[in-house]
Each structure stands twice: as structure tokens, then as C-alpha cells.
Amino acid sequence: KIGDNGIRAIAGALGNSRISKLSVGGCSITHTGARALSEALSSNRTITQLQLDYNEIRIQGALLIVKSAICNTVCQELLIDSEYTRDREVKKMMNILEDRKRQAEADSSEDSSTEDSSTEECE
């Protein structure tokens, strides 16, 4: 299992990475590891999909990850445990990501230069 130490190492390497999909589901990551990953995700501009389900990140970690995924203007898909998406704030932010994914799919054949207004959450 990767655990918190492993995800901290992965998070540290994301700054210089070209990885677009990161799957760390079921890797014994807690809210501590989620914090490290969220910090890296905030500045990473290549991760479009993140799978983080079957971990023990708690609501605290889920909020950090979802907010960072929104600030990461290219992230479109986040998979976390459904128990966390029942939280009102997590659900609201997950909806922003879903809207972003739908918009990206609609724009896939067009060149869209509109700014993503969901980054207001980042300020």
C-alpha cells in the first residue's frame, strides 16, 4: 500500500510531471496524505483525472482535494467515496467539476477561450 508517505512522495513529483491520470484508490491514504496531494494538485496543470476512492481521507481530506481539483483548471474528473459526496460543500464542489467536464466535452471540437469562473473558489 502506498499510504501517506508514498502519496507525499508522489505529490512531490507531480510538479514536474506530465501525468494526466492518477489512480491511487485503495492505497491506505488518510487526510494527512490528502493534504499533501491537494497542495500538489493546486499547482499541477496536467492531472485531468484523479481516482482517490477507497481511502480514509475523511470529509476534511475530501474538501481539500475537491477544492484543489477546482483550482487546478484542467482537472475534470475526481473519484472519491460516495460517503464524502453527501457533505453539502463537497457535493457543491463536485458539481463544479462535473460542469467543467461537460463543458470540456462540448468544447472538444471547438477552441474555447472563455475563462473558467469556478476558480473563484481558489481565492
N, C-alpha and C positions, 0 to 999 in steps of 0.2 A: 504494500500500500504506500502511496505517495506521502500522505499525511501533511501536516503543516510545514515541516521542514522542507519537504520536497516541493510543495507549492510555492514556498518562498523562493527557492532556487529557480523554479520555472518563471515566476513573476519577475525576478531579477533579469532573466534572459529575454523577456518579451520586448524590452526597449529597442533591441537591435534585431528583432525577428521579422520574418516575412510570413509567419504562420497566420492563416486566416481562420482556421477552425481549431479549437482547443477542447478536447474531451477529457474531463477529469471527474466523471461521475463515479461514485462508489469508491472514492480514494481516501476515506477517513480524514477529510478536511473539516476543520471546525471554523468557528467565527474568526479565530486568530489567523488562520490561513486565508480566509475570505478577505480579511482586511488587506493583507499583502497583495493578493490578486487584484483587489479593487483599485489599489494605488497604481499598480502597473497598467491596468485596463484604462484608467483615466487618461493616460498619455499615449497608449498604443493606438496606432491608426491602421492596423492590418486585421485585427480579430473581427470577423463578421459573425461568427457563431461560437457560443460558449455553452458547453454542457457541464453542469455542476450538480446534477441531481444525485440522490442517494449519498449525501454527505450530511454532516451535523453542523451546518453553518448558522442555524437558528435565525430568527427574524432579524436580529442585529446584522448578521453577515449578509443575509439576503438583501436588506436595504442598501448596504454598502455596494454590493455587486451590481444591483439594478441601477442605482444612481450612476455608478461609473460606466456602465454599459450605455446609458443615455448620453453621458459626457463624451464618450468615445463615439464620434459622429458616424463611424462606419459599422458599428455593431448593430445587427438587425435581429439576431435570434439568441435567446437565452433560455436554457432549460434548467429549471430548479424544481425542487419538490413542491407539489401542489399545496402542501400544508402551509407553505410560506406565502403563496399567492392568495390565500384567504385574508391576509393582512391588507387593510384598506390602502395604505401607502404603497406597498409592494405591488398590489394589483393595478393601481393607478399608473405606476411607472412601467409595468409590464405592458399595459395598453399602449403607452407611447412607443415602445419598441415594436409592438405588433403593427401600429400605424406606419412606422418607419419602414418595416419590411414590405407592407402592402404598397407603399409609395415607391419603393425601390423597384418592386416587380412591375408596377405600372410604368415607371420611367425607364425600364431596362432598354427599350428601343429608342428612347429619346435622350437628348442631352439636356439635363435639368440643371439650372444654375441657381435654383432657389435655396435659400439658407434654411437649415433645419431649426425651427423655432423651439424644439424640445431641449436645446442646450441651455435654456433659461434655468433649468434645474441645477446647472453646474455652478452658477454664480453665488 
